[in-house]
Amino acid sequence: MKNNRRWTLPRSAAIWMSASLSGMAILAGCATKASEVKATSAGWVKNQVADAYIFGFPLVATDIARER
């Protein structure tokens, strides 16, 4: 095993480069416009409630059965 490995970039340059690239990625994600959701439609709310029930009911039923 080689004990005196050399970096292709100095360690401080690699740290600054990774920090700047991750900062640019975060800023690029913030630049996109969020989609606007219109809650005036009752169908959208019904779909959300139905999805929540379908997802949550087995969890609640399993917990009740476990407690009994």
Secondary structure, DSSP 8 states (H G I E B T S, - for coil): --SS---SS-HHHHHHHHHHHHHHHHHHHHTS------TT-HHHHHHHHHHHHHHHHHHHHHHHHHH-
